[in-house]
Amino acid sequence: MAPEGLDAASGEAAGPAGSTDRTGPEPAPGTRRPGGRTARTRASVLEAALAELVEHGYADTRIDRIAGRAGVAATTVYRRWGSLENIVVDLADHLAVSVTLHADVTLEEHLRTVARAVVALHGDPAHRAWLRAMVSAAAGSPKAQGALSAVLANRRELTSGAVTEAIARGEAPPGTDPHEVVRATVAPLYLRMYITGEPVGPAEADRAAAAAALAARAGLYVLGEDG
């Protein structure tokens, strides 16, 4: 949600291109503190990274220029993030919106929350700029595609738990793939936002959620061995 984005839908630290391993480089001492200089440094670096991505594109973004914009040493950036891919997925986390997901609501209600979060993210200029830069870069860069895929995979994982609960309650047939249900919910929204440029708002979000829930109840996302 990226595309699929929530607070819960934050990016994970990608390792090598395409990896969804959260281990990544070991954070520098003190980076787990919620505030203070470490938090300010993180915010400065991520804001600088966004500016670089928008101005130069993923392929031409350089960590030394990010460090210069942020007013920190390049070694500080390398020590904290290790690679541009890791900066990109942390930036997705930094730009995410805060949404509470509940496992005890109906399947359609959950999907509506997910879909509206995607629309909310699209309304944020910073996140919109980040995603446009990454979508454009992913078309020609395997590393950019890997970083973007890591963000989206993590967001699907974080938003699919309530779908799994709904399946267990009998709202969709056994064997329904919760990730496919989430994909079906957000795909029409991303098509409008980043391909056709058509308007998107709460009504479109609710309609996408209702359609995905209906299809799930009908068993369309029960995947066989061929998947």
GUMI-790978 format. One record per residue: residue number from 1; residue in one letter; z, x, y of N, C-alpha, C in turn. Coordinates in pm, 1 decimal. Layout:
N
PT  nr rest     n.pz     n.px     n.py    ca.pz    ca.px    ca.py     c.pz     c.px     c.py
PT NUM    A        Z        X        Y        Z        X        Y        Z        X        Y
...
***
This chain:
227
PT  nr rest     n.pz     n.px     n.py    ca.pz    ca.px    ca.py     c.pz     c.px     c.py
PT   1    M      0.0     57.9    -62.3      0.0      0.0      0.0      0.0    100.4    108.1
PT   2    A     13.7    284.6    200.4    -74.7    334.0    216.8    -76.4    266.6    166.6
PT   3    P   -333.2    287.8    203.5   -368.3    167.5    175.3   -262.9    124.5     90.4
PT   4    E   -192.1     32.6     86.0    -69.9    -13.5     23.2     49.7     51.0     89.3
PT   5    G    102.5     11.4    196.9    204.7     85.3    264.1    328.0      9.8    297.5
PT   6    L    437.7     65.9    253.8    566.8      9.0    285.5    661.9    121.9    313.0
PT   7    D    780.6     87.2    359.6    886.4    186.0    369.3    912.4    235.2    228.4
PT   8    A    924.9    141.9    136.3    934.4    179.8     -2.3    804.9    242.4    -44.0
PT   9    A    702.2    215.0     26.1    572.1    265.5     -9.2    543.0    392.6     63.9
PT  10    S    631.9    483.5     62.3    607.5    607.1    131.6    534.0    703.2     41.8
PT  11    G    475.0    805.2    105.2    400.0    901.1     27.1    491.9    992.7    -48.9
PT  12    E    442.9   1044.0   -162.0    519.0   1139.8   -237.3    464.6   1278.1   -211.1
PT  13    A    544.3   1378.1   -240.2    498.6   1514.1   -215.8    399.2   1552.4   -322.5
PT  14    A    274.1   1565.0   -285.2    173.7   1601.6   -382.2    178.9   1750.6   -406.1
PT  15    G    156.0   1790.2   -529.4    145.1   1930.7   -561.2     -0.1   1970.5   -544.3
PT  16    P    -65.2   2019.3   -653.0   -205.9   2050.6   -643.8   -285.3   1924.7   -614.7
PT  17    A   -409.3   1942.3   -571.6   -490.2   1826.5   -534.6   -491.3   1724.9   -646.4
PT  18    G   -467.2   1599.2   -612.0   -469.1   1492.0   -708.6   -339.0   1473.0   -780.5
PT  19    S   -244.3   1562.7   -763.3   -117.8   1551.6   -834.1    -31.3   1444.4   -772.7
PT  20    T     44.9   1374.6   -856.4    143.9   1281.0   -805.4    283.2   1330.1   -840.1
PT  21    D    296.6   1458.6   -861.2    425.6   1519.0   -892.6    507.2   1529.6   -765.9
PT  22    R    629.1   1473.2   -767.5    711.4   1474.2   -648.3    781.3   1606.4   -628.1
PT  23    T    771.3   1697.7   -723.9    848.2   1820.4   -710.9    801.6   1900.4   -589.3
PT  24    G    671.2   1933.2   -585.0    616.9   2002.3   -468.6    694.1   2128.8   -438.0
PT  25    P    676.9   2185.3   -320.4    754.0   2303.3   -282.9    898.8   2265.8   -258.5
PT  26    E    988.6   2356.3   -290.5   1130.0   2329.3   -268.4   1158.8   2324.8   -118.6
PT  27    P   1221.5   2217.3    -69.5   1250.4   2210.2     73.7   1337.7   2325.8    118.9
PT  28    A   1318.8   2365.0    241.7   1401.6   2470.7    297.6   1544.9   2422.9    308.3
PT  29    P   1641.1   2515.4    307.0   1781.3   2475.4    318.4   1803.3   2387.0    439.4
PT  30    G   1872.1   2275.9    417.3   1906.5   2186.6    526.9   1807.0   2076.9    552.1
PT  31    T   1689.4   2076.5    481.6   1589.2   1975.7    512.4   1628.1   1838.3    461.4
PT  32    R   1730.1   1828.1    380.5   1771.0   1697.2    332.4   1866.8   1628.4    428.7
PT  33    R   1910.8   1699.6    534.0   1998.7   1634.6    631.3   1921.2   1527.1    705.8
PT  34    P   1982.4   1410.1    728.7   1910.2   1300.3    790.9   1882.8   1319.0    939.1
PT  35    G   1952.2   1408.5   1005.8   1932.8   1422.5   1149.9   1937.2   1567.2   1190.8
PT  36    G   1952.9   1591.2   1322.6   1965.1   1727.0   1371.5   1831.8   1794.9   1390.4
PT  37    R   1837.4   1927.2   1402.1   1717.6   2005.1   1432.2   1611.8   1990.5   1323.9
PT  38    T   1654.6   1982.3   1196.9   1558.9   1969.2   1087.8   1475.1   1843.5   1102.7
PT  39    A   1540.0   1732.5   1136.8   1467.2   1606.6   1155.1   1371.5   1616.1   1273.0
PT  40    R   1414.6   1681.8   1380.5   1327.5   1696.1   1497.1   1206.8   1783.6   1464.9
PT  41    T   1230.6   1889.5   1388.7   1120.2   1977.0   1349.1   1020.2   1901.0   1263.6
PT  42    R   1070.6   1824.2   1167.8    981.6   1745.3   1081.6    897.1   1650.3   1165.0
PT  43    A    960.7   1578.4   1256.1    887.0   1482.9   1338.6    780.5   1553.3   1422.2
PT  44    S    815.1   1668.4   1479.3    719.8   1742.1   1562.9    600.4   1790.1   1481.9
PT  45    V    627.5   1842.3   1362.4    519.2   1893.0   1277.8    428.6   1779.1   1232.2
PT  46    L    487.3   1666.4   1194.0    405.9   1555.1   1146.1    323.3   1493.4   1258.5
PT  47    E    380.1   1486.2   1377.6    302.3   1437.0   1492.0    186.8   1532.4   1522.8
PT  48    A    213.2   1662.0   1512.9    107.8   1760.8   1535.5      0.6   1750.9   1427.6
PT  49    A     42.8   1728.2   1304.2    -52.8   1715.3   1194.3   -143.8   1594.8   1215.3
PT  50    L    -86.3   1483.9   1259.7   -167.5   1365.2   1286.3   -271.9   1394.3   1393.9
PT  51    A   -230.6   1461.3   1500.5   -323.9   1494.7   1608.1   -436.6   1584.3   1557.2
PT  52    E   -401.6   1681.0   1473.0   -502.7   1771.2   1417.4   -600.5   1696.2   1327.3
PT  53    L   -548.2   1608.4   1241.7   -634.1   1533.4   1150.3   -732.2   1445.9   1226.7
PT  54    V   -683.2   1380.1   1329.0   -769.2   1291.4   1407.4   -873.2   1371.6   1484.7
PT  55    E   -832.1   1486.7   1537.4   -921.6   1566.5   1621.4  -1022.6   1646.3   1540.6
PT  56    H   -978.3   1703.0   1427.1  -1063.1   1796.9   1353.1  -1107.2   1746.7   1216.1
PT  57    G  -1042.9   1642.0   1162.7  -1071.7   1600.7   1026.3   -995.3   1686.8    927.2
PT  58    Y   -981.8   1638.1    805.8   -901.1   1708.2    705.7   -955.0   1848.0    677.2
PT  59    A  -1085.9   1858.3    658.7  -1144.5   1985.5    615.8  -1120.9   2097.4    716.1
PT  60    D  -1113.4   2064.4    844.7  -1098.7   2167.3    947.9   -958.7   2174.4   1007.2
PT  61    T   -865.7   2101.2    949.4   -727.3   2109.3    996.2   -662.3   2235.0    940.8
PT  62    R   -592.3   2308.5   1026.2   -530.1   2434.4    986.9   -380.0   2428.6   1014.1
PT  63    I   -304.6   2483.0    921.2   -159.1   2480.1    934.9   -113.2   2561.6   1054.9
PT  64    D   -181.4   2672.3   1085.6   -137.7   2751.5   1200.7   -153.5   2673.4   1330.8
PT  65    R   -259.5   2590.0   1339.4   -275.2   2507.3   1459.4   -171.2   2395.4   1464.2
PT  66    I   -138.1   2341.1   1348.9    -31.5   2240.2   1344.1     98.5   2300.6   1395.2
PT  67    A    129.2   2420.6   1346.8    252.1   2488.0   1389.3    250.5   2513.4   1539.7
PT  68    G    135.4   2557.1   1591.8    125.7   2582.5   1734.9    149.5   2457.4   1817.6
PT  69    R     92.1   2346.4   1776.0    113.6   2220.1   1847.5    259.6   2177.7   1842.8
PT  70    A    323.0   2203.3   1728.2    461.9   2160.3   1709.8    561.6   2256.2   1772.7
PT  71    G    515.1   2375.3   1810.5    604.8   2473.1   1870.3    696.5   2540.5   1771.5
PT  72    V    648.8   2556.2   1646.7    728.0   2623.9   1544.4    642.4   2732.9   1481.6
PT  73    A    705.9   2819.7   1406.9    633.2   2926.0   1338.5    558.7   2869.4   1218.0
PT  74    A    441.6   2925.6   1189.9    365.6   2881.1   1073.3    445.1   2900.2    945.2
PT  75    T    527.9   3005.8    940.8    609.5   3028.8    821.0    707.3   2914.1    797.5
PT  76    T    754.8   2853.5    904.9    844.2   2738.1    890.8    772.0   2622.5    823.5
PT  77    V    648.3   2600.4    863.2    570.1   2491.1    804.8    540.8   2519.5    658.2
PT  78    Y    499.3   2641.9    627.6    470.5   2676.4    488.5    595.5   2666.3    402.0
PT  79    R    708.5   2709.2    455.3    832.1   2705.0    377.3    873.7   2560.8    347.6
PT  80    R    854.6   2472.2    443.2    898.0   2333.4    426.0    799.8   2251.1    343.2
PT  81    W    668.5   2269.3    366.7    569.8   2183.0    301.1    482.8   2255.8    199.2
PT  82    G    451.8   2380.0    224.5    376.6   2457.3    126.4    225.4   2443.7    134.1
PT  83    S    175.2   2328.1    173.7     30.8   2306.9    177.9     -1.9   2190.4    270.6
PT  84    L   -128.4   2182.9    308.9   -172.3   2071.7    392.9   -160.6   1939.7    318.1
PT  85    E   -190.1   1941.1    187.0   -178.3   1817.5    109.2    -37.9   1759.6    117.9
PT  86    N     61.7   1845.9    109.0    200.2   1799.5    116.3    234.8   1745.5    255.0
PT  87    I    178.0   1806.0    357.4    199.9   1754.2    492.9    140.3   1614.6    505.0
PT  88    V     21.7   1596.0    449.6    -47.1   1467.1    459.4     33.4   1355.6    394.2
PT  89    V     86.6   1381.1    274.4    161.0   1274.0    207.8    296.3   1251.1    274.4
PT  90    D    356.6   1354.9    330.1    481.4   1334.4    404.5    453.3   1256.4    532.7
PT  91    L    338.6   1279.3    591.1    299.8   1204.0    710.0    286.8   1055.5    677.6
PT  92    A    234.3   1023.9    560.2    225.0    883.4    519.0    363.1    820.1    511.4
PT  93    D    459.1    894.7    460.6    597.6    847.2    454.1    652.0    824.9    594.6
PT  94    H    625.0    919.1    681.8    674.7    914.3    819.5    620.2    793.1    895.1
PT  95    L    497.8    752.4    862.1    432.3    643.5    933.6    453.1    506.9    869.6
PT  96    A    518.2    502.5    754.3    531.8    376.6    680.9    619.6    277.6    755.6
PT  97    V    595.8    149.4    727.9    679.1     45.0    786.5    791.5     11.1    689.8
PT  98    S    897.4    -46.5    743.0   1012.9    -81.2    661.1   1001.1   -225.1    612.1
PT  99    V    993.5   -240.7    480.2    983.1   -372.9    419.2   1076.3   -377.2    299.8
PT 100    T   1152.7   -483.7    288.9   1242.3   -500.6    175.1   1170.9   -579.6     66.6
PT 101    L   1166.7   -523.7    -53.8   1104.6   -590.4   -167.1   1213.3   -644.4   -258.6
PT 102    H   1200.8   -769.0   -299.0   1299.2   -832.2   -386.6   1234.2   -863.8   -520.7
PT 103    A   1305.6   -834.5   -628.2   1252.5   -861.0   -761.5   1271.6  -1006.1   -803.3
PT 104    D   1354.6  -1082.5   -730.7   1388.3  -1217.9   -774.8   1306.4  -1326.0   -705.4
PT 105    V   1198.9  -1289.4   -635.3   1112.2  -1389.6   -573.9    994.0  -1415.8   -666.3
PT 106    T    917.6  -1519.5   -637.2    801.5  -1548.3   -720.2    697.1  -1438.8   -704.2
PT 107    L    605.7  -1434.2   -800.1    499.9  -1333.9   -795.4    419.7  -1345.5   -666.1
PT 108    E    381.9  -1466.9   -630.5    301.5  -1482.9   -509.0    379.3  -1443.0   -384.1
PT 109    E    507.4  -1473.9   -378.8    588.6  -1435.0   -263.2    595.1  -1283.3   -250.7
PT 110    H    611.3  -1215.8   -363.5    615.9  -1069.4   -360.2    483.0  -1012.5   -311.5
PT 111    L    373.9  -1063.1   -366.8    243.1  -1012.2   -326.4    214.8  -1041.9   -179.7
PT 112    R    265.8  -1152.4   -130.6    249.1  -1184.3     11.3    320.5  -1080.5     97.9
PT 113    T    440.3  -1039.8     55.2    513.7   -937.0    129.0    436.3   -805.6    130.5
PT 114    V    382.4   -769.2     14.4    303.7   -646.5      4.5    181.0   -654.2     95.7
PT 115    A    108.8   -764.6     88.9    -13.4   -778.9    167.8     16.1   -776.9    317.1
PT 116    R    122.9   -843.4    357.9    156.5   -844.8    500.6    199.8   -706.1    547.9
PT 117    A    258.6   -626.7    459.2    295.0   -490.2    496.3    170.8   -406.1    522.3
PT 118    V     67.4   -426.7    441.1    -58.5   -355.7    463.1   -115.6   -390.2    600.3
PT 119    V   -112.8   -518.0    634.3   -163.0   -561.5    764.7    -78.6   -502.2    877.5
PT 120    A     53.0   -498.5    856.8    141.4   -441.2    958.8    110.4   -293.8    981.5
PT 121    L     85.3   -220.5    873.7     50.7    -79.1    887.6    -80.0    -62.5    964.2
PT 122    H   -174.9   -149.5    935.7   -303.2   -141.1   1005.3   -286.4   -164.9   1155.0
PT 123    G   -185.5   -240.0   1191.1   -160.0   -266.2   1332.0    -94.7   -151.7   1405.5
PT 124    D    -48.4    -50.4   1331.3     13.9     66.0   1393.9    -93.7    170.6   1423.0
PT 125    P   -116.8    206.8   1548.8   -226.1    298.6   1582.0   -216.2    433.3   1511.2
PT 126    A    -95.3    485.7   1496.9    -80.0    617.5   1434.4   -118.8    612.1   1286.9
PT 127    H    -68.7    511.1   1215.8   -103.1    501.2   1074.2   -252.0    473.8   1057.0
PT 128    R   -307.4    389.9   1141.7   -450.1    358.9   1133.2   -533.3    485.4   1153.2
PT 129    A   -493.7    568.5   1247.8   -566.3    693.4   1271.9   -554.9    787.0   1152.7
PT 130    W   -434.0    795.6   1095.2   -414.2    880.3    976.6   -503.1    834.5    863.1
PT 131    L   -501.4    704.3    834.4   -575.3    654.7    719.3   -725.7    667.5    738.9
PT 132    R   -772.7    640.9    859.0   -915.8    656.1    884.1   -959.5    800.4    864.2
PT 133    A   -878.2    894.0    911.6   -910.3   1035.6    894.2   -913.2   1072.8    746.9
PT 134    M   -817.8   1020.2    669.4   -810.2   1054.8    527.9   -921.1    989.3    446.7
PT 135    V   -952.0    863.6    476.9  -1060.3    795.5    405.8  -1192.2    867.6    431.3
PT 136    S  -1215.4    906.8    555.3  -1337.1    979.4    589.5  -1342.3   1114.0    518.0
PT 137    A  -1230.4   1185.1    517.6  -1226.9   1317.7    455.0  -1240.7   1308.9    304.1
PT 138    A  -1184.2   1205.0    243.1  -1184.4   1193.0     97.1  -1325.2   1180.8     40.8
PT 139    A  -1418.9   1131.9    122.3  -1556.2   1115.9     75.0  -1622.1   1250.0     44.5
PT 140    G  -1576.2   1357.0    109.5  -1640.3   1486.2     89.0  -1548.4   1598.7     47.6
PT 141    S  -1419.7   1568.4     29.8  -1323.6   1673.8     -2.4  -1236.3   1633.0   -120.1
PT 142    P  -1249.0   1701.6   -235.1  -1162.9   1669.5   -348.8  -1014.4   1683.8   -316.1
PT 143    K   -979.4   1780.9   -231.5   -838.5   1797.8   -196.2   -788.5   1680.9   -112.5
PT 144    A   -870.1   1636.8    -17.7   -831.1   1520.7     62.3   -821.8   1397.0    -24.6
PT 145    Q   -916.3   1381.8   -116.0   -912.6   1267.6   -206.9   -787.4   1271.3   -293.2
PT 146    G   -750.2   1391.3   -339.0   -629.5   1404.5   -419.8   -504.4   1369.0   -342.6
PT 147    A   -497.0   1412.9   -217.3   -380.2   1381.3   -134.9   -371.0   1231.8   -108.4
PT 148    L   -484.2   1169.4    -76.1   -484.7   1025.5    -50.2   -451.6    948.1   -176.9
PT 149    S   -506.9    991.1   -289.9   -478.3    924.0   -417.0   -330.7    932.2   -452.2
PT 150    A   -268.0   1045.1   -419.8   -125.2   1060.2   -447.5    -43.2    959.3   -368.6
PT 151    V    -79.1    940.4   -242.2     -8.9    842.2   -159.0    -25.4    702.6   -217.0
PT 152    L   -148.3    666.8   -251.1   -175.0    531.6   -299.0   -111.0    506.2   -434.6
PT 153    A   -113.8    606.6   -522.3    -52.0    589.1   -653.5     97.9    566.9   -640.5
PT 154    N    160.9    641.5   -551.9    304.7    625.3   -533.2    336.5    487.8   -475.0
PT 155    R    254.8    442.2   -382.6    279.4    311.5   -322.6    260.4    199.6   -424.7
PT 156    R    160.8    212.1   -509.4    144.9    112.1   -615.6    266.2    110.8   -706.6
PT 157    E    314.1    229.8   -740.1    430.2    238.5   -829.2    551.5    171.2   -766.7
PT 158    L    573.0    195.1   -639.2    690.9    142.4   -572.1    682.9     -7.6   -546.9
PT 159    T    563.2    -62.8   -544.9    549.6   -206.2   -518.9    524.4   -288.0   -644.5
PT 160    S    509.1   -221.5   -758.0    475.4   -294.2   -880.7    597.4   -339.8   -959.3
PT 161    G    717.1   -292.2   -923.0    836.5   -328.4   -998.9    861.9   -477.8  -1001.3
PT 162    A    846.6   -542.6   -886.0    869.7   -686.9   -880.8    762.2   -762.3   -958.1
PT 163    V    641.7   -706.6   -966.5    537.6   -768.1  -1048.6    578.2   -762.3  -1195.4
PT 164    T    633.0   -649.3  -1236.5    681.3   -635.7  -1373.7    789.1   -738.7  -1403.8
PT 165    E    879.4   -760.8  -1308.0    984.0   -861.8  -1325.7    923.1  -1001.4  -1339.1
PT 166    A    821.5  -1029.9  -1260.3    756.4  -1160.9  -1267.0    688.5  -1181.7  -1402.0
PT 167    I    629.0  -1076.8  -1454.7    567.5  -1084.9  -1587.3    674.0  -1114.9  -1692.2
PT 168    A    788.2  -1048.0  -1680.4    898.3  -1070.5  -1775.0    949.7  -1214.1  -1767.8
PT 169    R    941.5  -1276.6  -1650.6    985.0  -1415.5  -1634.7    880.2  -1515.0  -1683.0
PT 170    G    764.3  -1466.6  -1721.4    660.7  -1555.2  -1770.9    563.7  -1605.3  -1665.9
PT 171    E    565.3  -1545.9  -1546.0    472.0  -1589.6  -1441.9    330.2  -1538.7  -1465.3
PT 172    A    315.8  -1441.5  -1551.1    185.2  -1389.6  -1590.3    195.7  -1350.5  -1737.2
PT 173    P     84.7  -1349.1  -1809.2     89.8  -1322.0  -1952.9    140.2  -1181.2  -1984.5
PT 174    P    201.6  -1164.3  -2101.4    239.7  -1029.7  -2145.5    116.0   -939.2  -2148.7
PT 175    G    135.9   -814.3  -2115.7     24.5   -720.4  -2113.5    -46.2   -711.5  -1980.3
PT 176    T     -4.2   -795.8  -1884.6    -62.3   -787.4  -1750.2    -27.4   -652.8  -1687.3
PT 177    D   -125.8   -586.7  -1631.9   -103.7   -456.7  -1568.1    -58.1   -479.5  -1423.9
PT 178    P     68.0   -446.4  -1391.6    117.2   -472.1  -1255.9     42.0   -394.1  -1149.3
PT 179    H     -5.4   -274.2  -1183.2    -80.3   -196.0  -1085.1   -212.0   -264.2  -1049.1
PT 180    E   -276.3   -325.1  -1149.7   -401.0   -396.1  -1121.8   -376.9   -516.9  -1032.4
PT 181    V   -263.4   -581.9  -1050.8   -230.0   -696.7   -966.0   -213.8   -651.4   -821.0
PT 182    V   -145.1   -539.0   -800.9   -127.5   -486.8   -665.1   -262.1   -445.1   -606.2
PT 183    R   -344.3   -377.2   -686.0   -477.3   -337.9   -637.0   -557.4   -460.0   -591.2
PT 184    A   -554.2   -565.7   -673.2   -630.3   -686.0   -640.0   -579.7   -750.9   -511.8
PT 185    T   -452.9   -734.4   -484.2   -394.7   -792.0   -362.6   -442.6   -719.7   -237.7
PT 186    V   -442.4   -588.0   -242.8   -469.2   -511.9   -120.6   -615.8   -476.6   -100.3
PT 187    A   -695.1   -476.3   -207.0   -834.9   -434.1   -194.1   -913.3   -515.4    -91.4
PT 188    P   -902.8   -649.2    -89.9   -979.1   -723.9     10.8   -938.1   -689.4    154.1
PT 189    L   -812.1   -652.8    171.0   -764.0   -619.0    304.8   -821.3   -485.9    350.4
PT 190    Y   -822.0   -387.3    260.4   -878.2   -257.4    296.3  -1028.1   -266.2    320.2
PT 191    L  -1096.2   -351.9    245.4  -1239.1   -371.7    267.8  -1264.1   -418.1    410.7
PT 192    R  -1186.1   -515.2    455.7  -1201.1   -565.2    591.8  -1164.0   -458.4    695.4
PT 193    M  -1054.8   -388.7    670.4  -1001.8   -297.5    771.1  -1085.8   -172.7    788.3
PT 194    Y  -1137.3   -116.4    675.9  -1197.5     16.2    684.4  -1344.5     21.9    644.4
PT 195    I  -1400.8    -89.9    596.4  -1542.3    -89.9    559.3  -1622.1   -185.0    647.8
PT 196    T  -1585.4   -313.0    647.4  -1664.5   -411.3    721.6  -1618.2   -429.4    865.3
PT 197    G  -1493.3   -391.6    895.1  -1441.5   -408.5   1029.9  -1410.6   -552.1   1067.1
PT 198    E  -1402.1   -640.3    967.8  -1369.6   -780.6    995.7  -1222.2   -794.3   1033.1
PT 199    P  -1188.8   -899.0   1107.2  -1048.3   -919.2   1144.9   -960.0   -938.2   1022.1
PT 200    V   -837.2   -894.2   1034.0   -740.9   -913.0    925.6   -605.4   -941.8    987.1
PT 201    G   -537.4  -1041.5    934.0   -407.0  -1081.7    985.4   -326.0  -1148.3    876.3
PT 202    P   -217.3  -1214.8    912.3   -131.5  -1278.8    811.7   -205.6  -1379.0    723.8
PT 203    A   -298.9  -1454.2    780.2   -371.2  -1553.7    700.3   -452.5  -1486.3    590.1
PT 204    E   -519.6  -1376.1    623.8   -597.5  -1303.2    523.3   -505.7  -1239.7    420.2
PT 205    A   -390.5  -1190.2    465.4   -293.8  -1131.8    372.5   -243.5  -1236.5    274.1
PT 206    D   -208.3  -1354.4    324.4   -156.8  -1460.0    236.9   -263.7  -1507.2    138.9
PT 207    R   -386.6  -1515.3    184.4   -495.1  -1558.8     96.9   -520.1  -1456.7    -14.2
PT 208    A   -517.3  -1328.7     20.1   -535.9  -1225.0    -81.4   -423.7  -1229.1   -184.2
PT 209    A   -300.7  -1251.2   -138.1   -186.4  -1259.3   -229.5   -198.9  -1379.5   -321.4
PT 210    A   -238.3  -1493.5   -266.1   -251.8  -1614.7   -347.1   -360.3  -1598.4   -452.8
PT 211    A   -472.5  -1535.7   -415.0   -582.0  -1515.8   -509.7   -540.8  -1421.5   -622.3
PT 212    A   -471.4  -1313.2   -588.1   -427.8  -1218.0   -690.2   -325.5  -1281.3   -783.7
PT 213    A   -233.4  -1361.2   -728.8   -133.3  -1427.8   -812.6   -199.6  -1527.7   -906.5
PT 214    L   -296.9  -1602.6   -856.2   -368.7  -1699.3   -939.1   -442.5  -1629.5  -1052.7
PT 215    A   -510.0  -1519.9  -1020.5   -582.3  -1444.6  -1122.7   -486.8  -1385.7  -1226.0
PT 216    A   -370.8  -1338.6  -1179.6   -272.2  -1282.7  -1272.3   -221.1  -1390.1  -1367.3
PT 217    R   -191.8  -1508.6  -1314.5   -143.9  -1617.4  -1399.8   -249.3  -1658.6  -1502.3
PT 218    A   -377.0  -1643.1  -1465.5   -486.3  -1678.6  -1556.2   -514.0  -1570.8  -1660.2
PT 219    G   -444.3  -1458.9  -1652.2   -459.6  -1353.3  -1751.8   -571.6  -1255.6  -1725.1
PT 220    L   -623.8  -1252.8  -1603.2   -737.0  -1164.9  -1574.6   -699.6  -1017.8  -1568.0
PT 221    Y   -571.0   -987.2  -1556.8   -529.1   -847.2  -1548.4   -456.5   -801.5  -1673.7
PT 222    V   -476.6   -875.3  -1783.3   -428.5   -828.2  -1913.2   -530.9   -727.6  -1962.5
PT 223    L   -490.2   -603.6  -1971.5   -583.5   -497.1  -2006.0   -574.3   -464.0  -2153.7
PT 224    G   -689.0   -450.6  -2215.8   -692.7   -407.6  -2354.5   -688.8   -257.4  -2363.8
PT 225    E   -719.2   -205.6  -2479.5   -714.1    -60.6  -2499.9   -818.4     10.0  -2414.7
PT 226    D   -927.7    -61.2  -2382.4  -1031.4      0.9  -2300.0   -990.1      8.4  -2154.6
PT 227    G   -884.4    -74.6  -2115.5   -829.2    -73.2  -1981.6   -927.9   -110.4  -1874.4
***
